[in-house]
Amino acid sequence: MYNHDYGQTDIYVVDANNGIIKRITETKYNESHPVWANTKKALLYTADHNGVWNLFLHPLEAVGSLNDNIQYPITNVLTGLQQPTISRDDNSLIFAGYSGIGWDLYSLNQPLTLKKKVVAPTQFHMNDELDLEDIVDLRRHKSNNRLFQNESISYSNWVFARGYENFNAPLKDSKGDFEIISMDSTNIDGRYIPKSYKTRFTLDLVSGNLQLSNVFGATGMTYFSFSDILGDHQIAFGTEMVLTLENSDYFFQYGYLKNRLDYYFTGFQNANFFQVDYWS
């Protein structure tokens, strides 16, 4: 059983009285969803012969071995079909077929009288046995030696599925001519390239307000807030530019947030025209 292909399925019949198992099909392709015919001794099932799931008719009255290919396809669809269900009088069969972007239900009249169909092999089926690892990739950034089959590596810094760079690369054991080529922020083997962090600020917030006063007319204030990528620094300021800079309200604030304890430094000016004292 160690070399049995569990990915390939066949049709079997189990006698409920004595538990004897009888094999119905023995093919290289898969069979699934068998249903009994009611008026004839026959089975209908789906099979992926030549790469597409189609409906097969298997007469059980025929005499012969399992390899005589007495079963034959009675449909030839392009997108496959599944889950056939036959009526009690065998005059109608319902199955699920893929069309457009989903599965729909279809009916088939007199399925037991349909003639054999010719199902041409798909391109996928014809190329199924090709060894894709032998395809040569001449692009320089796809090194043939960037992965090692027996190498024990840590995946803590691994970049998974980054553009499928390593999809077509064969695996080799030799490390002799391993070449590291920088691609963006990673090596071609999927590991990140360590780099020193450089503070770079980005704009987080822009806001403002507008006021109408019977004394000063239209006034307004605009707010801006910036922070770096890691959130270590924060800069915010607001200014009122309707009046002169000397008679306007404005503030500037800087936050140092790198450690657990945050530090904020704020400078501001509030212009007050109704109070003349030490604070004005």
Secondary structure as UniProt FT lines:
FT   TURN            2..3
FT   TURN            6..7
FT   STRAND          12..14
FT   TURN            16..18
FT   STRAND          21..23
FT   STRAND          31..36
FT   STRAND          42..47
FT   HELIX           49..51
FT   STRAND          54..59
FT   HELIX           66..68
FT   STRAND          72..73
FT   STRAND          81..86
FT   TURN            88..89
FT   STRAND          92..99
FT   TURN            100..101
FT   STRAND          102..109
FT   HELIX           111..113
FT   HELIX           123..126
FT   TURN            127..129
FT   HELIX           132..134
FT   TURN            140..141
FT   TURN            144..145
FT   TURN            149..150
FT   TURN            156..157
FT   TURN            160..161
FT   TURN            163..168
FT   TURN            176..177
FT   TURN            184..185
FT   TURN            188..189
FT   STRAND          191..192
FT   STRAND          201..213
FT   TURN            214..216
FT   STRAND          217..228
FT   TURN            229..230
FT   STRAND          233..239
FT   TURN            246..247
FT   STRAND          250..256
FT   STRAND          263..269
FT   TURN            278..279
//
